[in-house]
Amino acid sequence: MHNRSLEGIKVLDLSRVLAGPFAGQVLGDLGAEVIKVEIPHGGDTTRGWGPPFAGGEAAYYLCANRNKRSITLDFTKGREVLERLVKWADIVLLNLRIDSLKKQKLTYEDLKAINPKIIYGLITGFGTSGPYAEKSGFDVVAQGMGGIMSITGEPEGEPMKVGVAIVDVTSALYLVIGILSALRQREKTGEGQMVDVALLDSQVSWLVNVASSYLVSGNRPKRYGNQHATIVPYQVFKVKDGYLIVGVGSEKQWKDFCRMLHKEEWADDPRFHINKDRVKNREILIPLIQEEMMLKTREEWLALMEEFAVPGGPINEVDEVFADPQVLHREMLVKMPHPTAGEVKLVGSPIKMSGTPVSYEMAPPLLGQHTEEILKELGYSASEIQALQDGQAV
């Protein structure tokens, strides 16, 4: 077993679907002990989000739940078990609506009364305060409200969401950052705290340069399709047999790009000489480049881009991604033994650490796979466990 950076940290994952579970998986990959609590007779909603399935488990569920153990628990009938788990934990993860947290007595104040040192990690649609605090939040709603859809898609097309639940994922990462900061603070003070992450806040935060451009200029950003608002050429081009990306980010790269195309005169053309000229005259320049790009295949252009040090790359289909030698070398595809699927393929962690590397100890658990094991660790006797089972608490 690896030396793991979060070994000894205990995480109680009361969340479901993607944002909270993904945060729990990141913590588990880094070595934390994670217990996933699920409702009996169904469990996490994503267990049914298929096909495809592997060994009866939905692929969607598998993407966010490795390195965890699963216990089933009815929060009302099994309240005493829940409180023992809260006392056991360093961190608790939730992504329920504010009214549900209050109704089920799962607010920060409720759990802090049970364990004053608890670090309470909460993801909601809109946060714990403000005019939208009681509203339900979903990834696609946050993408719409937070502005990313307004700048994604073709200029004359409809607003377009990102193809994965990117707000859920980035909110999970922000939550992990906050939790790690809270752990550091607890080392100094002995006190826990709440980490409050909202989907809308997260999405607004990664408007980054687009937001800054608006805040500086006051001009509403536009959709540029696969082009860049302030760098030209920086986009997708059609080639003889498909598409590829060109990303010219400096004046040296622009000159190299012109040499690659045998269009050295473009580098000295006052319409295209420096980036601000190219941005101003993109409607003239882009068709000229596109005409040249149609003369060769993707592989021919990629070889030339390598030769001339022009940044860019292919637009891979997902099967090509997981056959890419760099992706495989970086262990972004991992295989884990699974109790019903035999083996499952999962996306690896992008966090590479020299001293305490991530490790993959447990495949995403079956529903309630570790219920009895966890109850015994919490101090329940065999007869008490049977009583909990008979009362449908677990």
C-alpha positions in Angstrom: 0.0 0.0 0.0 1.2 3.5 -0.8 2.1 6.2 1.7 -1.0 8.4 1.2 -1.2 12.1 2.0 -4.7 12.0 3.6 -4.3 8.7 5.4 -6.0 8.9 8.8 -8.6 11.5 7.6 -12.2 10.2 7.8 -14.8 11.3 5.4 -18.6 10.8 5.7 -20.1 11.1 2.3 -23.8 11.8 2.6 -24.0 13.3 -0.9 -25.4 11.8 -4.1 -25.3 12.1 -7.9 -22.0 13.8 -9.0 -20.7 17.0 -7.3 -20.4 15.7 -3.7 -19.5 12.1 -4.6 -16.7 13.4 -7.0 -15.3 15.4 -4.1 -15.4 12.3 -2.0 -13.6 10.3 -4.6 -10.8 12.9 -4.9 -10.3 12.7 -1.1 -10.4 8.9 -1.3 -7.8 8.9 -4.0 -5.5 11.0 -1.8 -5.8 8.4 1.0 -8.8 9.5 3.1 -11.1 6.8 4.5 -14.5 7.4 2.9 -17.8 6.0 4.0 -20.6 6.5 1.5 -24.0 6.6 3.1 -26.9 5.6 0.8 -30.6 5.2 1.3 -31.7 1.5 1.5 -33.4 -0.1 -1.5 -32.1 2.1 -4.3 -29.1 4.1 -3.1 -27.4 6.9 -5.0 -29.7 8.1 -7.8 -26.9 7.5 -10.4 -27.0 3.7 -9.8 -29.9 3.7 -12.1 -28.6 6.1 -14.7 -27.8 3.7 -17.5 -27.2 2.0 -19.8 -24.4 1.2 -20.0 -23.9 -1.0 -16.9 -21.0 -3.1 -15.8 -21.8 -6.0 -13.5 -25.2 -4.3 -12.8 -23.6 -1.0 -11.9 -24.3 2.1 -14.0 -21.3 3.6 -15.7 -22.4 7.1 -14.4 -22.2 5.8 -10.7 -18.8 4.2 -11.3 -17.3 7.5 -12.4 -17.4 9.1 -9.0 -17.4 6.5 -6.2 -14.1 4.5 -6.1 -12.1 4.3 -2.9 -15.2 4.3 -0.7 -17.1 1.8 1.4 -21.0 1.8 1.2 -23.4 1.6 4.1 -27.2 1.8 3.7 -29.0 4.0 6.3 -32.4 5.5 6.8 -31.6 8.9 8.3 -34.7 8.9 10.5 -34.9 5.3 11.6 -31.1 5.1 11.9 -30.5 8.5 13.5 -28.3 7.1 16.3 -26.1 5.3 13.7 -25.8 8.6 11.7 -24.7 10.4 14.9 -22.0 7.8 15.6 -20.8 8.2 12.0 -20.7 12.0 12.5 -18.6 11.6 15.7 -16.3 9.2 13.8 -15.7 11.6 10.9 -13.4 14.5 10.3 -15.3 15.7 7.2 -18.9 15.3 6.1 -20.0 15.9 2.5 -23.6 16.9 1.6 -25.3 18.3 -1.4 -29.0 18.5 -0.3 -31.2 21.5 -0.6 -31.3 23.9 2.4 -34.9 23.0 3.3 -34.0 19.3 3.2 -31.0 19.8 5.5 -33.2 21.6 8.0 -35.9 19.0 7.8 -33.5 16.1 8.3 -31.5 18.0 11.0 -28.3 17.9 8.9 -27.4 21.6 9.0 -23.9 22.6 10.0 -25.2 23.6 13.4 -26.9 20.3 13.9 -23.8 18.3 13.1 -21.4 20.7 14.9 -23.4 20.0 18.0 -22.6 16.3 17.6 -18.9 16.8 16.6 -17.5 20.3 17.2 -14.4 19.5 15.1 -16.4 18.5 12.0 -15.5 20.1 8.7 -18.8 20.4 6.9 -18.5 20.4 3.1 -21.7 21.6 1.4 -22.5 21.9 -2.3 -25.8 23.6 -3.2 -27.1 25.3 -6.3 -27.0 28.8 -4.9 -25.4 28.7 -1.5 -26.7 29.0 2.1 -27.8 32.6 1.9 -29.3 35.1 -0.6 -32.5 35.3 -2.6 -32.0 31.9 -4.3 -30.8 29.9 -1.3 -33.9 27.8 -1.1 -34.0 26.9 -4.8 -32.9 23.6 -6.3 -29.7 23.8 -8.3 -28.6 21.6 -11.3 -25.5 21.8 -13.4 -27.3 22.8 -16.6 -29.2 25.6 -14.7 -25.9 26.9 -13.3 -24.4 26.8 -16.8 -27.3 28.9 -18.0 -27.5 31.4 -15.2 -23.7 31.7 -14.8 -23.0 32.8 -18.3 -21.0 30.0 -19.8 -23.8 29.0 -22.2 -24.1 32.6 -23.5 -20.5 32.4 -24.8 -20.5 28.8 -25.9 -21.7 27.8 -29.4 -21.7 29.2 -32.9 -22.2 33.0 -33.2 -25.6 32.6 -34.9 -26.5 29.4 -33.2 -28.3 28.7 -29.9 -26.5 28.9 -26.5 -24.7 25.7 -25.8 -23.9 23.8 -22.6 -20.6 22.0 -22.1 -20.9 18.3 -22.9 -20.2 17.1 -19.4 -21.5 18.4 -16.0 -18.6 20.7 -15.7 -20.1 22.9 -13.0 -20.6 19.8 -10.8 -17.0 18.8 -11.3 -15.4 22.2 -10.7 -17.6 22.8 -7.7 -16.4 19.4 -6.3 -12.8 20.6 -6.8 -13.4 23.9 -5.1 -15.0 22.0 -2.2 -11.9 19.8 -1.9 -9.7 22.9 -1.9 -11.8 24.5 0.8 -11.8 21.3 2.9 -8.0 20.9 2.7 -7.7 24.5 3.8 -10.1 23.9 6.7 -8.1 20.8 7.7 -5.0 23.0 7.9 -6.8 25.6 10.0 -8.1 22.9 12.3 -4.6 21.8 12.9 -3.8 25.3 14.3 -7.0 26.0 16.2 -8.7 22.6 16.8 -11.9 24.0 15.4 -13.9 22.8 12.4 -15.9 25.0 10.0 -18.4 24.9 7.2 -17.2 25.0 3.6 -20.1 26.4 1.5 -19.7 26.0 -2.3 -22.5 26.9 -4.7 -22.8 25.7 -8.3 -23.6 29.3 -9.5 -20.6 30.8 -7.7 -18.3 28.2 -9.1 -19.4 28.7 -12.6 -19.2 32.5 -12.4 -15.6 32.1 -11.0 -14.4 30.3 -14.1 -15.6 32.9 -16.6 -12.1 34.2 -15.9 -10.8 36.4 -18.8 -14.3 36.7 -20.3 -15.7 38.1 -17.1 -12.6 40.4 -16.7 -13.0 41.7 -20.3 -16.7 42.5 -19.6 -15.9 44.1 -16.2 -13.2 46.3 -17.8 -15.0 47.2 -21.0 -18.7 47.0 -20.1 -19.3 45.2 -23.4 -21.4 42.1 -23.4 -19.3 39.1 -24.6 -20.3 37.3 -27.8 -20.2 33.7 -28.9 -17.3 32.8 -31.1 -17.9 29.2 -31.7 -14.5 27.4 -31.8 -12.6 30.7 -32.2 -11.1 32.8 -29.4 -12.5 36.2 -28.5 -9.0 37.9 -28.1 -6.5 35.6 -29.8 -6.3 34.9 -33.6 -5.8 32.3 -35.0 -6.8 30.1 -32.0 -9.5 27.7 -33.1 -10.6 24.6 -34.9 -9.9 24.4 -38.7 -11.3 21.9 -41.1 -8.6 19.9 -43.0 -8.8 17.5 -45.9 -9.9 14.6 -43.7 -11.3 16.1 -40.6 -10.5 18.8 -38.1 -7.7 20.0 -35.9 -6.8 22.8 -33.5 -4.4 25.6 -34.1 -3.4 27.8 -31.1 -1.1 30.7 -32.1 -0.5 32.4 -28.8 2.5 34.7 -29.6 4.0 36.7 -32.4 6.8 34.3 -32.8 4.3 31.5 -33.2 2.4 33.6 -35.8 5.6 33.9 -37.9 6.3 30.2 -37.5 2.7 29.5 -38.6 3.1 31.7 -41.7 6.3 29.9 -42.6 4.6 26.6 -42.2 1.9 27.7 -44.6 4.5 29.2 -47.0 2.7 32.5 -46.5 5.5 34.5 -45.0 4.0 37.7 -46.4 1.1 37.4 -44.0 3.5 38.1 -41.1 4.3 41.5 -42.5 0.9 42.4 -43.7 -0.3 45.4 -41.6 -3.8 43.7 -41.4 -2.3 40.7 -39.6 1.0 41.9 -38.2 0.3 41.6 -34.5 -2.5 39.9 -32.6 -4.7 43.0 -32.2 -4.6 43.5 -36.0 -5.6 39.8 -36.5 -8.4 40.1 -34.0 -9.7 43.2 -35.8 -9.4 41.6 -39.2 -10.4 38.0 -38.3 -13.1 37.9 -40.9 -10.5 38.4 -43.6 -7.8 36.3 -42.2 -9.7 33.1 -41.1 -11.1 32.3 -44.5 -7.5 32.7 -46.0 -6.1 30.3 -43.4 -9.0 27.9 -43.9 -8.3 27.7 -47.6 -4.7 26.6 -46.9 -5.7 24.1 -44.2 -7.9 22.2 -46.7 -4.8 21.3 -48.7 -3.5 18.6 -46.4 -4.7 15.9 -44.1 -4.8 16.0 -40.3 -1.7 13.9 -39.9 0.3 15.9 -42.5 -0.6 19.1 -40.7 0.2 17.7 -37.2 3.7 16.6 -38.5 4.3 20.1 -39.9 3.1 21.8 -36.7 5.6 19.6 -34.8 8.3 20.6 -37.2 7.6 24.3 -37.0 6.7 24.4 -33.3 3.2 25.6 -33.9 0.9 24.8 -31.0 -2.1 22.6 -31.7 -3.4 19.1 -31.8 -6.0 16.7 -33.0 -9.7 16.6 -31.9 -9.9 13.1 -30.6 -13.0 11.0 -30.3 -13.3 9.5 -26.8 -12.0 6.1 -28.0 -9.0 7.9 -29.4 -8.4 9.6 -26.0 -8.1 6.3 -24.2 -5.8 4.9 -26.9 -3.5 8.0 -26.8 0.0 7.0 -25.6 0.4 10.1 -23.5 -2.9 9.5 -21.7 -2.0 5.8 -21.1 1.5 6.7 -19.9 0.1 9.2 -17.4 -2.2 6.4 -16.1 -5.4 8.2 -16.9 -7.0 4.8 -17.6 -7.0 2.5 -14.6 -8.5 -1.0 -14.2 -9.8 -2.2 -10.9 -11.2 -5.6 -9.7 -14.9 -5.4 -9.1 -17.2 -7.8 -7.1 -19.8 -8.2 -9.9 -18.2 -6.9 -13.1 -14.9 -8.7 -12.7 -13.0 -5.7 -13.7 -14.0 -2.1 -14.3 -12.1 0.6 -16.3 -12.1 4.0 -14.7 -10.6 7.4 -15.4 -7.5 7.9 -13.3 -6.6 10.8 -11.1 -4.8 13.7 -12.7 -3.0 14.4 -9.4 0.6 13.1 -9.6 2.5 13.4 -6.4 6.2 12.3 -6.0 6.1 11.3 -2.3 2.5 10.3 -1.6 1.0 9.2 -4.9 -2.7 8.6 -5.3 -3.8 5.0 -5.0 -6.7 2.9 -6.1 -7.7 0.6 -3.3 -11.4 -0.1 -3.8 -13.7 -0.2 -6.8 -16.9 1.7 -6.5 -18.9 -0.3 -3.9 -22.1 -2.2 -4.3 -25.1 -0.8 -2.5 -24.6 -1.5 1.2 -21.6 -3.7 0.5 -19.9 -2.8 3.8 -22.9 -2.1 6.0 -22.3 -4.8 8.6 -18.5 -4.2 8.6 -19.0 -0.5 9.3 -21.6 -1.1 12.0 -19.2 -3.5 13.8 -16.5 -0.9 13.6 -18.9 1.6 15.2 -19.3 -0.7 18.1 -22.6 -2.4 17.3 -23.1 -6.0 18.4 -24.4 -8.7 16.1 -27.8 -8.6 17.9 -27.9 -4.8 17.6 -27.1 -5.0 13.9 -29.9 -7.5 13.4 -32.3 -5.2 15.2 -31.3 -2.3 12.9 -31.9 -4.6 9.9 -35.2 -5.8 11.2 -36.3 -2.2 11.8 -35.3 -1.2 8.2 -32.9 1.4 9.6 -30.1 -0.1 7.4 
